[in-house]
Amino acid sequence: MPYTITIIDDSPQALNFVKFVKTLDFVKVTKTKKALAAPEVLEEDQDGMPIAYKDSILKLSKKTKKAAAKRFYEKAAKNIL
């Protein structure tokens, strides 16, 4: 049955203990990454769009729609001729 032990590496004794444990043949030592801080919760409008980024999202959406419409009409014009 495997066990999980968490050792905080903020002291020399803890680091020495980890060195010792690594020498044992029945122990597998893995170092974990520190968890990232939770992202801040953004306020949303009634459509679920973050208010802080609403203008840039709408601008990008408009640009994408224009490019898609342009490609569509170019393909339609080629197919008609």
PyMOL Python script that loads the backbone (N, CA, C, O; Angstrom):
from pymol import cmd

cmd.read_pdbstr("""\
ATOM      1  N   MET A   1       0.844  -1.167   0.000  1.00  0.00           N
ATOM      2  CA  MET A   1       0.000   0.000   0.000  1.00  0.00           C
ATOM      3  C   MET A   1       0.892   1.234   0.000  1.00  0.00           C
ATOM      4  O   MET A   1       1.707   1.397   0.908  1.00  0.00           O
ATOM      5  N   PRO A   2       0.754   2.125  -1.018  1.00  0.00           N
ATOM      6  CA  PRO A   2       1.609   3.312  -1.079  1.00  0.00           C
ATOM      7  C   PRO A   2       1.172   4.381  -0.070  1.00  0.00           C
ATOM      8  O   PRO A   2      -0.010   4.512   0.248  1.00  0.00           O
ATOM      9  N   TYR A   3       2.128   5.117   0.406  1.00  0.00           N
ATOM     10  CA  TYR A   3       1.897   6.236   1.312  1.00  0.00           C
ATOM     11  C   TYR A   3       2.387   7.509   0.647  1.00  0.00           C
ATOM     12  O   TYR A   3       3.312   7.477  -0.165  1.00  0.00           O
ATOM     13  N   THR A   4       1.775   8.614   0.987  1.00  0.00           N
ATOM     14  CA  THR A   4       2.233   9.914   0.509  1.00  0.00           C
ATOM     15  C   THR A   4       2.603  10.748   1.717  1.00  0.00           C
ATOM     16  O   THR A   4       1.808  10.900   2.644  1.00  0.00           O
ATOM     17  N   ILE A   5       3.802  11.284   1.707  1.00  0.00           N
ATOM     18  CA  ILE A   5       4.278  12.133   2.798  1.00  0.00           C
ATOM     19  C   ILE A   5       4.685  13.465   2.188  1.00  0.00           C
ATOM     20  O   ILE A   5       5.421  13.511   1.202  1.00  0.00           O
ATOM     21  N   THR A   6       4.204  14.536   2.779  1.00  0.00           N
ATOM     22  CA  THR A   6       4.553  15.871   2.300  1.00  0.00           C
ATOM     23  C   THR A   6       5.618  16.457   3.219  1.00  0.00           C
ATOM     24  O   THR A   6       5.445  16.511   4.437  1.00  0.00           O
ATOM     25  N   ILE A   7       6.713  16.891   2.622  1.00  0.00           N
ATOM     26  CA  ILE A   7       7.804  17.493   3.382  1.00  0.00           C
ATOM     27  C   ILE A   7       8.023  18.905   2.863  1.00  0.00           C
ATOM     28  O   ILE A   7       8.264  19.114   1.674  1.00  0.00           O
ATOM     29  N   ILE A   8       7.936  19.848   3.752  1.00  0.00           N
ATOM     30  CA  ILE A   8       8.170  21.249   3.391  1.00  0.00           C
ATOM     31  C   ILE A   8       9.682  21.463   3.382  1.00  0.00           C
ATOM     32  O   ILE A   8      10.371  21.169   4.359  1.00  0.00           O
ATOM     33  N   ASP A   9      10.185  21.984   2.256  1.00  0.00           N
ATOM     34  CA  ASP A   9      11.642  22.087   2.097  1.00  0.00           C
ATOM     35  C   ASP A   9      12.195  23.452   2.515  1.00  0.00           C
ATOM     36  O   ASP A   9      13.034  24.027   1.821  1.00  0.00           O
ATOM     37  N   ASP A  10      11.726  23.957   3.633  1.00  0.00           N
ATOM     38  CA  ASP A  10      12.218  25.259   4.073  1.00  0.00           C
ATOM     39  C   ASP A  10      13.237  25.160   5.211  1.00  0.00           C
ATOM     40  O   ASP A  10      13.563  26.163   5.845  1.00  0.00           O
ATOM     41  N   SER A  11      13.739  23.950   5.465  1.00  0.00           N
ATOM     42  CA  SER A  11      14.751  23.813   6.512  1.00  0.00           C
ATOM     43  C   SER A  11      15.835  22.836   6.061  1.00  0.00           C
ATOM     44  O   SER A  11      15.569  21.946   5.254  1.00  0.00           O
ATOM     45  N   PRO A  12      17.040  22.995   6.572  1.00  0.00           N
ATOM     46  CA  PRO A  12      18.126  22.078   6.203  1.00  0.00           C
ATOM     47  C   PRO A  12      17.848  20.637   6.660  1.00  0.00           C
ATOM     48  O   PRO A  12      18.248  19.684   5.992  1.00  0.00           O
ATOM     49  N   GLN A  13      17.163  20.485   7.797  1.00  0.00           N
ATOM     50  CA  GLN A  13      16.845  19.149   8.285  1.00  0.00           C
ATOM     51  C   GLN A  13      15.918  18.417   7.310  1.00  0.00           C
ATOM     52  O   GLN A  13      16.079  17.220   7.070  1.00  0.00           O
ATOM     53  N   ALA A  14      14.954  19.143   6.756  1.00  0.00           N
ATOM     54  CA  ALA A  14      14.033  18.533   5.800  1.00  0.00           C
ATOM     55  C   ALA A  14      14.774  18.092   4.548  1.00  0.00           C
ATOM     56  O   ALA A  14      14.527  17.000   4.037  1.00  0.00           O
ATOM     57  N   LEU A  15      15.677  18.922   4.048  1.00  0.00           N
ATOM     58  CA  LEU A  15      16.442  18.566   2.856  1.00  0.00           C
ATOM     59  C   LEU A  15      17.366  17.378   3.121  1.00  0.00           C
ATOM     60  O   LEU A  15      17.530  16.517   2.256  1.00  0.00           O
ATOM     61  N   ASN A  16      17.963  17.325   4.297  1.00  0.00           N
ATOM     62  CA  ASN A  16      18.805  16.175   4.647  1.00  0.00           C
ATOM     63  C   ASN A  16      17.979  14.904   4.756  1.00  0.00           C
ATOM     64  O   ASN A  16      18.428  13.832   4.350  1.00  0.00           O
ATOM     65  N   PHE A  17      16.776  15.018   5.301  1.00  0.00           N
ATOM     66  CA  PHE A  17      15.906  13.851   5.394  1.00  0.00           C
ATOM     67  C   PHE A  17      15.545  13.337   4.001  1.00  0.00           C
ATOM     68  O   PHE A  17      15.515  12.127   3.775  1.00  0.00           O
ATOM     69  N   VAL A  18      15.271  14.246   3.071  1.00  0.00           N
ATOM     70  CA  VAL A  18      14.939  13.841   1.699  1.00  0.00           C
ATOM     71  C   VAL A  18      16.131  13.135   1.062  1.00  0.00           C
ATOM     72  O   VAL A  18      15.954  12.133   0.369  1.00  0.00           O
ATOM     73  N   LYS A  19      17.341  13.642   1.287  1.00  0.00           N
ATOM     74  CA  LYS A  19      18.544  12.981   0.760  1.00  0.00           C
ATOM     75  C   LYS A  19      18.667  11.558   1.299  1.00  0.00           C
ATOM     76  O   LYS A  19      18.996  10.625   0.567  1.00  0.00           O
ATOM     77  N   PHE A  20      18.396  11.414   2.596  1.00  0.00           N
ATOM     78  CA  PHE A  20      18.470  10.087   3.207  1.00  0.00           C
ATOM     79  C   PHE A  20      17.423   9.145   2.622  1.00  0.00           C
ATOM     80  O   PHE A  20      17.728   7.997   2.301  1.00  0.00           O
ATOM     81  N   VAL A  21      16.216   9.619   2.487  1.00  0.00           N
ATOM     82  CA  VAL A  21      15.119   8.787   1.990  1.00  0.00           C
ATOM     83  C   VAL A  21      15.381   8.355   0.550  1.00  0.00           C
ATOM     84  O   VAL A  21      14.995   7.254   0.159  1.00  0.00           O
ATOM     85  N   LYS A  22      16.020   9.190  -0.230  1.00  0.00           N
ATOM     86  CA  LYS A  22      16.335   8.839  -1.625  1.00  0.00           C
ATOM     87  C   LYS A  22      17.275   7.638  -1.706  1.00  0.00           C
ATOM     88  O   LYS A  22      17.275   6.913  -2.701  1.00  0.00           O
ATOM     89  N   THR A  23      18.063   7.431  -0.675  1.00  0.00           N
ATOM     90  CA  THR A  23      19.009   6.310  -0.694  1.00  0.00           C
ATOM     91  C   THR A  23      18.338   4.964  -0.450  1.00  0.00           C
ATOM     92  O   THR A  23      18.938   3.927  -0.735  1.00  0.00           O
ATOM     93  N   LEU A  24      17.129   4.949   0.060  1.00  0.00           N
ATOM     94  CA  LEU A  24      16.431   3.694   0.341  1.00  0.00           C
ATOM     95  C   LEU A  24      15.879   3.116  -0.957  1.00  0.00           C
ATOM     96  O   LEU A  24      15.325   3.844  -1.781  1.00  0.00           O
ATOM     97  N   ASP A  25      16.034   1.791  -1.138  1.00  0.00           N
ATOM     98  CA  ASP A  25      15.643   1.175  -2.399  1.00  0.00           C
ATOM     99  C   ASP A  25      14.133   1.003  -2.560  1.00  0.00           C
ATOM    100  O   ASP A  25      13.671   0.797  -3.683  1.00  0.00           O
ATOM    101  N   PHE A  26      13.369   1.076  -1.513  1.00  0.00           N
ATOM    102  CA  PHE A  26      11.923   0.884  -1.599  1.00  0.00           C
ATOM    103  C   PHE A  26      11.145   2.197  -1.591  1.00  0.00           C
ATOM    104  O   PHE A  26       9.924   2.201  -1.436  1.00  0.00           O
ATOM    105  N   VAL A  27      11.863   3.320  -1.759  1.00  0.00           N
ATOM    106  CA  VAL A  27      11.230   4.639  -1.720  1.00  0.00           C
ATOM    107  C   VAL A  27      11.380   5.311  -3.079  1.00  0.00           C
ATOM    108  O   VAL A  27      12.453   5.295  -3.682  1.00  0.00           O
ATOM    109  N   LYS A  28      10.302   5.890  -3.542  1.00  0.00           N
ATOM    110  CA  LYS A  28      10.321   6.687  -4.776  1.00  0.00           C
ATOM    111  C   LYS A  28      10.019   8.131  -4.379  1.00  0.00           C
ATOM    112  O   LYS A  28       8.964   8.413  -3.811  1.00  0.00           O
ATOM    113  N   VAL A  29      10.934   9.035  -4.673  1.00  0.00           N
ATOM    114  CA  VAL A  29      10.780  10.441  -4.302  1.00  0.00           C
ATOM    115  C   VAL A  29      10.461  11.238  -5.554  1.00  0.00           C
ATOM    116  O   VAL A  29      11.181  11.170  -6.550  1.00  0.00           O
ATOM    117  N   THR A  30       9.378  11.989  -5.492  1.00  0.00           N
ATOM    118  CA  THR A  30       9.021  12.894  -6.585  1.00  0.00           C
ATOM    119  C   THR A  30       8.822  14.288  -6.017  1.00  0.00           C
ATOM    120  O   THR A  30       8.234  14.460  -4.949  1.00  0.00           O
ATOM    121  N   LYS A  31       9.313  15.265  -6.734  1.00  0.00           N
ATOM    122  CA  LYS A  31       9.167  16.655  -6.306  1.00  0.00           C
ATOM    123  C   LYS A  31       7.962  17.241  -7.022  1.00  0.00           C
ATOM    124  O   LYS A  31       7.844  17.119  -8.242  1.00  0.00           O
ATOM    125  N   THR A  32       7.080  17.866  -6.289  1.00  0.00           N
ATOM    126  CA  THR A  32       5.892  18.453  -6.891  1.00  0.00           C
ATOM    127  C   THR A  32       6.098  19.945  -7.092  1.00  0.00           C
ATOM    128  O   THR A  32       6.868  20.594  -6.384  1.00  0.00           O
ATOM    129  N   LYS A  33       5.389  20.461  -8.075  1.00  0.00           N
ATOM    130  CA  LYS A  33       5.443  21.893  -8.333  1.00  0.00           C
ATOM    131  C   LYS A  33       4.491  22.604  -7.388  1.00  0.00           C
ATOM    132  O   LYS A  33       3.474  22.048  -6.972  1.00  0.00           O
ATOM    133  N   LYS A  34       4.830  23.823  -7.062  1.00  0.00           N
ATOM    134  CA  LYS A  34       3.946  24.607  -6.207  1.00  0.00           C
ATOM    135  C   LYS A  34       2.702  24.987  -6.992  1.00  0.00           C
ATOM    136  O   LYS A  34       2.773  25.285  -8.184  1.00  0.00           O
ATOM    137  N   ALA A  35       1.592  24.973  -6.330  1.00  0.00           N
ATOM    138  CA  ALA A  35       0.329  25.321  -6.968  1.00  0.00           C
ATOM    139  C   ALA A  35       0.307  26.814  -7.283  1.00  0.00           C
ATOM    140  O   ALA A  35       0.804  27.638  -6.515  1.00  0.00           O
ATOM    141  N   LEU A  36      -0.271  27.129  -8.413  1.00  0.00           N
ATOM    142  CA  LEU A  36      -0.408  28.530  -8.793  1.00  0.00           C
ATOM    143  C   LEU A  36      -1.532  29.167  -7.994  1.00  0.00           C
ATOM    144  O   LEU A  36      -2.459  28.490  -7.549  1.00  0.00           O
ATOM    145  N   ALA A  37      -1.438  30.448  -7.822  1.00  0.00           N
ATOM    146  CA  ALA A  37      -2.498  31.166  -7.123  1.00  0.00           C
ATOM    147  C   ALA A  37      -3.769  31.125  -7.955  1.00  0.00           C
ATOM    148  O   ALA A  37      -3.723  31.145  -9.185  1.00  0.00           O
ATOM    149  N   ALA A  38      -4.875  31.069  -7.285  1.00  0.00           N
ATOM    150  CA  ALA A  38      -6.158  31.019  -7.984  1.00  0.00           C
ATOM    151  C   ALA A  38      -6.369  32.321  -8.744  1.00  0.00           C
ATOM    152  O   ALA A  38      -6.097  33.398  -8.213  1.00  0.00           O
ATOM    153  N   PRO A  39      -6.850  32.235  -9.981  1.00  0.00           N
ATOM    154  CA  PRO A  39      -7.077  33.456 -10.738  1.00  0.00           C
ATOM    155  C   PRO A  39      -8.217  34.266 -10.125  1.00  0.00           C
ATOM    156  O   PRO A  39      -9.146  33.726  -9.523  1.00  0.00           O
ATOM    157  N   GLU A  40      -8.110  35.555 -10.299  1.00  0.00           N
ATOM    158  CA  GLU A  40      -9.150  36.419  -9.744  1.00  0.00           C
ATOM    159  C   GLU A  40     -10.466  36.199 -10.483  1.00  0.00           C
ATOM    160  O   GLU A  40     -10.482  35.926 -11.683  1.00  0.00           O
ATOM    161  N   VAL A  41     -11.545  36.320  -9.760  1.00  0.00           N
ATOM    162  CA  VAL A  41     -12.864  36.144 -10.348  1.00  0.00           C
ATOM    163  C   VAL A  41     -13.253  37.459 -11.016  1.00  0.00           C
ATOM    164  O   VAL A  41     -13.272  38.513 -10.381  1.00  0.00           O
ATOM    165  N   LEU A  42     -13.563  37.377 -12.307  1.00  0.00           N
ATOM    166  CA  LEU A  42     -13.906  38.574 -13.057  1.00  0.00           C
ATOM    167  C   LEU A  42     -15.401  38.803 -13.035  1.00  0.00           C
ATOM    168  O   LEU A  42     -16.189  37.861 -13.120  1.00  0.00           O
ATOM    169  N   GLU A  43     -15.783  40.056 -12.922  1.00  0.00           N
ATOM    170  CA  GLU A  43     -17.198  40.416 -12.957  1.00  0.00           C
ATOM    171  C   GLU A  43     -17.688  40.288 -14.398  1.00  0.00           C
ATOM    172  O   GLU A  43     -17.018  40.723 -15.334  1.00  0.00           O
ATOM    173  N   GLU A  44     -18.870  39.683 -14.563  1.00  0.00           N
ATOM    174  CA  GLU A  44     -19.409  39.432 -15.894  1.00  0.00           C
ATOM    175  C   GLU A  44     -20.700  40.203 -16.106  1.00  0.00           C
ATOM    176  O   GLU A  44     -21.414  40.537 -15.160  1.00  0.00           O
ATOM    177  N   ASP A  45     -20.983  40.476 -17.381  1.00  0.00           N
ATOM    178  CA  ASP A  45     -22.258  41.105 -17.707  1.00  0.00           C
ATOM    179  C   ASP A  45     -23.327  40.021 -17.857  1.00  0.00           C
ATOM    180  O   ASP A  45     -23.063  38.853 -17.572  1.00  0.00           O
ATOM    181  N   GLN A  46     -24.530  40.394 -18.300  1.00  0.00           N
ATOM    182  CA  GLN A  46     -25.632  39.436 -18.389  1.00  0.00           C
ATOM    183  C   GLN A  46     -25.380  38.339 -19.420  1.00  0.00           C
ATOM    184  O   GLN A  46     -26.011  37.285 -19.352  1.00  0.00           O
ATOM    185  N   ASP A  47     -24.481  38.559 -20.365  1.00  0.00           N
ATOM    186  CA  ASP A  47     -24.165  37.558 -21.380  1.00  0.00           C
ATOM    187  C   ASP A  47     -23.013  36.631 -20.956  1.00  0.00           C
ATOM    188  O   ASP A  47     -22.656  35.714 -21.695  1.00  0.00           O
ATOM    189  N   GLY A  48     -22.441  36.864 -19.787  1.00  0.00           N
ATOM    190  CA  GLY A  48     -21.341  36.040 -19.312  1.00  0.00           C
ATOM    191  C   GLY A  48     -19.980  36.497 -19.802  1.00  0.00           C
ATOM    192  O   GLY A  48     -18.998  35.768 -19.661  1.00  0.00           O
ATOM    193  N   MET A  49     -19.903  37.691 -20.374  1.00  0.00           N
ATOM    194  CA  MET A  49     -18.641  38.222 -20.886  1.00  0.00           C
ATOM    195  C   MET A  49     -17.963  39.050 -19.787  1.00  0.00           C
ATOM    196  O   MET A  49     -18.609  39.900 -19.174  1.00  0.00           O
ATOM    197  N   PRO A  50     -16.663  38.812 -19.532  1.00  0.00           N
ATOM    198  CA  PRO A  50     -15.967  39.598 -18.509  1.00  0.00           C
ATOM    199  C   PRO A  50     -15.975  41.087 -18.866  1.00  0.00           C
ATOM    200  O   PRO A  50     -15.586  41.480 -19.966  1.00  0.00           O
ATOM    201  N   ILE A  51     -16.417  41.890 -17.928  1.00  0.00           N
ATOM    202  CA  ILE A  51     -16.531  43.333 -18.177  1.00  0.00           C
ATOM    203  C   ILE A  51     -15.166  43.957 -18.441  1.00  0.00           C
ATOM    204  O   ILE A  51     -15.052  44.872 -19.256  1.00  0.00           O
ATOM    205  N   ALA A  52     -14.126  43.469 -17.756  1.00  0.00           N
ATOM    206  CA  ALA A  52     -12.793  44.038 -17.913  1.00  0.00           C
ATOM    207  C   ALA A  52     -12.258  43.876 -19.338  1.00  0.00           C
ATOM    208  O   ALA A  52     -11.473  44.707 -19.795  1.00  0.00           O
ATOM    209  N   TYR A  53     -12.670  42.820 -20.044  1.00  0.00           N
ATOM    210  CA  TYR A  53     -12.152  42.540 -21.382  1.00  0.00           C
ATOM    211  C   TYR A  53     -13.214  42.674 -22.473  1.00  0.00           C
ATOM    212  O   TYR A  53     -12.979  42.285 -23.617  1.00  0.00           O
ATOM    213  N   LYS A  54     -14.362  43.213 -22.131  1.00  0.00           N
ATOM    214  CA  LYS A  54     -15.490  43.260 -23.062  1.00  0.00           C
ATOM    215  C   LYS A  54     -15.144  44.003 -24.349  1.00  0.00           C
ATOM    216  O   LYS A  54     -15.432  43.508 -25.439  1.00  0.00           O
ATOM    217  N   ASP A  55     -14.536  45.175 -24.242  1.00  0.00           N
ATOM    218  CA  ASP A  55     -14.221  45.971 -25.439  1.00  0.00           C
ATOM    219  C   ASP A  55     -13.277  45.231 -26.378  1.00  0.00           C
ATOM    220  O   ASP A  55     -13.506  45.205 -27.587  1.00  0.00           O
ATOM    221  N   SER A  56     -12.219  44.628 -25.840  1.00  0.00           N
ATOM    222  CA  SER A  56     -11.275  43.931 -26.698  1.00  0.00           C
ATOM    223  C   SER A  56     -11.897  42.665 -27.297  1.00  0.00           C
ATOM    224  O   SER A  56     -11.581  42.306 -28.431  1.00  0.00           O
ATOM    225  N   ILE A  57     -12.766  41.991 -26.559  1.00  0.00           N
ATOM    226  CA  ILE A  57     -13.440  40.810 -27.097  1.00  0.00           C
ATOM    227  C   ILE A  57     -14.374  41.196 -28.231  1.00  0.00           C
ATOM    228  O   ILE A  57     -14.402  40.532 -29.267  1.00  0.00           O
ATOM    229  N   LEU A  58     -15.137  42.264 -28.044  1.00  0.00           N
ATOM    230  CA  LEU A  58     -16.058  42.704 -29.094  1.00  0.00           C
ATOM    231  C   LEU A  58     -15.311  43.173 -30.340  1.00  0.00           C
ATOM    232  O   LEU A  58     -15.751  42.920 -31.461  1.00  0.00           O
ATOM    233  N   LYS A  59     -14.182  43.856 -30.146  1.00  0.00           N
ATOM    234  CA  LYS A  59     -13.381  44.311 -31.281  1.00  0.00           C
ATOM    235  C   LYS A  59     -12.837  43.118 -32.067  1.00  0.00           C
ATOM    236  O   LYS A  59     -12.884  43.109 -33.298  1.00  0.00           O
ATOM    237  N   LEU A  60     -12.328  42.126 -31.365  1.00  0.00           N
ATOM    238  CA  LEU A  60     -11.800  40.926 -32.011  1.00  0.00           C
ATOM    239  C   LEU A  60     -12.913  40.155 -32.723  1.00  0.00           C
ATOM    240  O   LEU A  60     -12.710  39.636 -33.820  1.00  0.00           O
ATOM    241  N   SER A  61     -14.079  40.084 -32.097  1.00  0.00           N
ATOM    242  CA  SER A  61     -15.212  39.393 -32.697  1.00  0.00           C
ATOM    243  C   SER A  61     -15.642  40.079 -33.995  1.00  0.00           C
ATOM    244  O   SER A  61     -15.920  39.410 -34.991  1.00  0.00           O
ATOM    245  N   LYS A  62     -15.695  41.399 -33.982  1.00  0.00           N
ATOM    246  CA  LYS A  62     -16.088  42.159 -35.173  1.00  0.00           C
ATOM    247  C   LYS A  62     -15.079  41.941 -36.301  1.00  0.00           C
ATOM    248  O   LYS A  62     -15.458  41.758 -37.458  1.00  0.00           O
ATOM    249  N   LYS A  63     -13.806  41.964 -35.954  1.00  0.00           N
ATOM    250  CA  LYS A  63     -12.746  41.762 -36.946  1.00  0.00           C
ATOM    251  C   LYS A  63     -12.846  40.360 -37.560  1.00  0.00           C
ATOM    252  O   LYS A  63     -12.692  40.196 -38.770  1.00  0.00           O
ATOM    253  N   THR A  64     -13.102  39.363 -36.727  1.00  0.00           N
ATOM    254  CA  THR A  64     -13.218  37.983 -37.197  1.00  0.00           C
ATOM    255  C   THR A  64     -14.429  37.821 -38.111  1.00  0.00           C
ATOM    256  O   THR A  64     -14.342  37.163 -39.148  1.00  0.00           O
ATOM    257  N   LYS A  65     -15.545  38.413 -37.734  1.00  0.00           N
ATOM    258  CA  LYS A  65     -16.754  38.318 -38.553  1.00  0.00           C
ATOM    259  C   LYS A  65     -16.537  38.958 -39.920  1.00  0.00           C
ATOM    260  O   LYS A  65     -16.978  38.416 -40.934  1.00  0.00           O
ATOM    261  N   LYS A  66     -15.863  40.104 -39.956  1.00  0.00           N
ATOM    262  CA  LYS A  66     -15.596  40.772 -41.232  1.00  0.00           C
ATOM    263  C   LYS A  66     -14.720  39.902 -42.128  1.00  0.00           C
ATOM    264  O   LYS A  66     -14.973  39.781 -43.327  1.00  0.00           O
ATOM    265  N   ALA A  67     -13.685  39.297 -41.540  1.00  0.00           N
ATOM    266  CA  ALA A  67     -12.782  38.456 -42.323  1.00  0.00           C
ATOM    267  C   ALA A  67     -13.509  37.211 -42.843  1.00  0.00           C
ATOM    268  O   ALA A  67     -13.285  36.797 -43.981  1.00  0.00           O
ATOM    269  N   ALA A  68     -14.364  36.622 -42.033  1.00  0.00           N
ATOM    270  CA  ALA A  68     -15.113  35.442 -42.460  1.00  0.00           C
ATOM    271  C   ALA A  68     -16.096  35.796 -43.570  1.00  0.00           C
ATOM    272  O   ALA A  68     -16.235  35.045 -44.536  1.00  0.00           O
ATOM    273  N   ALA A  69     -16.771  36.923 -43.441  1.00  0.00           N
ATOM    274  CA  ALA A  69     -17.720  37.350 -44.474  1.00  0.00           C
ATOM    275  C   ALA A  69     -16.988  37.634 -45.779  1.00  0.00           C
ATOM    276  O   ALA A  69     -17.481  37.286 -46.852  1.00  0.00           O
ATOM    277  N   LYS A  70     -15.827  38.256 -45.701  1.00  0.00           N
ATOM    278  CA  LYS A  70     -15.043  38.554 -46.891  1.00  0.00           C
ATOM    279  C   LYS A  70     -14.648  37.275 -47.615  1.00  0.00           C
ATOM    280  O   LYS A  70     -14.783  37.187 -48.835  1.00  0.00           O
ATOM    281  N   ARG A  71     -14.156  36.272 -46.867  1.00  0.00           N
ATOM    282  CA  ARG A  71     -13.791  34.985 -47.483  1.00  0.00           C
ATOM    283  C   ARG A  71     -15.009  34.294 -48.092  1.00  0.00           C
ATOM    284  O   ARG A  71     -14.922  33.708 -49.172  1.00  0.00           O
ATOM    285  N   PHE A  72     -16.136  34.365 -47.400  1.00  0.00           N
ATOM    286  CA  PHE A  72     -17.352  33.732 -47.901  1.00  0.00           C
ATOM    287  C   PHE A  72     -17.774  34.336 -49.234  1.00  0.00           C
ATOM    288  O   PHE A  72     -18.065  33.609 -50.183  1.00  0.00           O
ATOM    289  N   TYR A  73     -17.809  35.656 -49.308  1.00  0.00           N
ATOM    290  CA  TYR A  73     -18.251  36.314 -50.531  1.00  0.00           C
ATOM    291  C   TYR A  73     -17.242  36.140 -51.666  1.00  0.00           C
ATOM    292  O   TYR A  73     -17.629  36.083 -52.833  1.00  0.00           O
ATOM    293  N   GLU A  74     -15.950  36.056 -51.334  1.00  0.00           N
ATOM    294  CA  GLU A  74     -14.945  35.786 -52.362  1.00  0.00           C
ATOM    295  C   GLU A  74     -15.144  34.381 -52.962  1.00  0.00           C
ATOM    296  O   GLU A  74     -15.061  34.203 -54.178  1.00  0.00           O
ATOM    297  N   LYS A  75     -15.403  33.405 -52.110  1.00  0.00           N
ATOM    298  CA  LYS A  75     -15.647  32.038 -52.598  1.00  0.00           C
ATOM    299  C   LYS A  75     -16.950  31.979 -53.391  1.00  0.00           C
ATOM    300  O   LYS A  75     -17.028  31.292 -54.410  1.00  0.00           O
ATOM    301  N   ALA A  76     -17.966  32.691 -52.930  1.00  0.00           N
ATOM    302  CA  ALA A  76     -19.248  32.689 -53.645  1.00  0.00           C
ATOM    303  C   ALA A  76     -19.084  33.325 -55.014  1.00  0.00           C
ATOM    304  O   ALA A  76     -19.676  32.854 -55.985  1.00  0.00           O
ATOM    305  N   ALA A  77     -18.294  34.384 -55.113  1.00  0.00           N
ATOM    306  CA  ALA A  77     -18.084  35.040 -56.411  1.00  0.00           C
ATOM    307  C   ALA A  77     -17.324  34.117 -57.357  1.00  0.00           C
ATOM    308  O   ALA A  77     -17.610  34.112 -58.554  1.00  0.00           O
ATOM    309  N   LYS A  78     -16.369  33.340 -56.863  1.00  0.00           N
ATOM    310  CA  LYS A  78     -15.615  32.419 -57.713  1.00  0.00           C
ATOM    311  C   LYS A  78     -16.500  31.284 -58.212  1.00  0.00           C
ATOM    312  O   LYS A  78     -16.334  30.823 -59.341  1.00  0.00           O
ATOM    313  N   ASN A  79     -17.427  30.833 -57.396  1.00  0.00           N
ATOM    314  CA  ASN A  79     -18.301  29.731 -57.768  1.00  0.00           C
ATOM    315  C   ASN A  79     -19.359  30.148 -58.796  1.00  0.00           C
ATOM    316  O   ASN A  79     -19.803  29.323 -59.595  1.00  0.00           O
ATOM    317  N   ILE A  80     -19.755  31.391 -58.779  1.00  0.00           N
ATOM    318  CA  ILE A  80     -20.775  31.881 -59.721  1.00  0.00           C
ATOM    319  C   ILE A  80     -20.187  32.015 -61.113  1.00  0.00           C
ATOM    320  O   ILE A  80     -20.863  31.709 -62.095  1.00  0.00           O
ATOM    321  N   LEU A  81     -18.952  32.462 -61.221  1.00  0.00           N
ATOM    322  CA  LEU A  81     -18.331  32.662 -62.506  1.00  0.00           C
ATOM    323  C   LEU A  81     -17.905  31.405 -63.088  1.00  0.00           C
ATOM    324  O   LEU A  81     -17.353  31.390 -64.188  1.00  0.00           O
TER     325      LEU A  81
END
""", "prot")
cmd.dss("prot")
cmd.show_as("cartoon", "prot")
cmd.util.cbc("prot")
cmd.orient("prot")
